[in-house]
Amino acid sequence: MTKPKLRIRRNDIVKVIKGKDRGKVGKVIKVIPEKRRVIVEKVNIVKRHVRPSAAFPQGGILEKEASISVANVMLMCDKCNQPTRVGYRITEAGEKFRYCKKCGEVIEAKKK
């Protein structure tokens, strides 16, 4: 089975459009394409109870980010500073890049 393609990548700035953290903006830490989920910095914080171990000798309650569905986030455009859908274009030279569907500006070039 092939890995599904997502329009959001690591280090993208995204805005949450659904759920308890709606309206928050953060950076994508990790993308999980098999499950169509992303982990966004300071969004969907959960508490994890940890037993004392060699790595964490005191134990206690840790707060960490949980994954969120990729359908619940939108990419923030650098130029128009709004959440936008992502499109793809290919130049004559064969270079593929993402662009903002609102203002038409290039988001990031991708090497083939």
N, C-alpha and C positions, 0 to 999 in steps of 0.2 A: 504494500500500500504506500502511495506517495504522500509526502508531507504536504498538508494544505498550505496554500499561499495566503499570507496576511498582509494587509496594507499598512500595518503599524509595525515599526521596528524598535529595537532597543535604543535608548537615549532620545526617543521622540518625546515631545511635550504634548500631553493629551488632556482633554477635559472630560470629566465624568458626566454623562447625560442622563443616567438612570440609577436608581438605588438610593441607599441611605447617605451616600457621599456625593449626591448630585451637586454639580457646580464647582467641585474642587478641581484644581489643576495640578498636575504632577508629571514627573519624568518616568518613563517606562524603564524599570530595572531589568525585567526578564520577560521574554515572550515564550509561550508554550503552544506552538502551532498544532500539536496533536489534539489538544483539548480546546483549542480556539480561545485561550485565556491569556491575560497579561497581568503582571505584577507592577503596580504603580506606586511610586514613592509617597508615603504618608497618606495612602488611601486604603480603605477596607482594613483597618487595624483590628487584629484579633489578639486575645490573650492566650498564651500557651503556658501551662503549668509544667515546670521542669523539676525532676527529681535531682538531688545532689549527685554529681558525677565528677570524674576527673577534669572534664572540660569546664564544668560549671559547679564548683565545689559547694557553693552556698545553696543552690537550688532556688526556687521561687517562681514568680510569675513574670514571663517575658511578654512584651508587646511586639508584634511583628506584622508585616503586611501579608495579607492573603490575596489569592488571585481573584481577578474580576473578568467577566466575559468581555471579549473584544467588541461585542455588539453594544456594550454599555459605555464605550469611550469613543471620542472623536479627536482626530489630530488637530492641533492648533497650528494655524499658519503663522509663520514669522512675519510676513509682510503686512497682512490685513488684521492680524491679532484676533482672529475669530476661529471657532471650531468649524472645520470644513471636511467635506468628503475628498477622497484622494483619487486622482486619475493618473493614467500612465500614457506617455507619449514616447515614440521612438524617432530619433533623428535619422537623416539620410546616412550618417556615418554608422548607424547601428547602435547608438548609445540610448539606453532606456532610462527614463527618469520619471519621478513622481511630480505632480503639479497640483496646485490648489484649484478646486473647481469653482471657488467664489471669485478669486482675483486673477487666476490664470498663471500665477508666478510659479517658478520651479522651486520645489521643496528641497530636493537633493538628487544629484546625479548618481546613477548606478553604473558601475563598470561592467561590461559584458564578459 
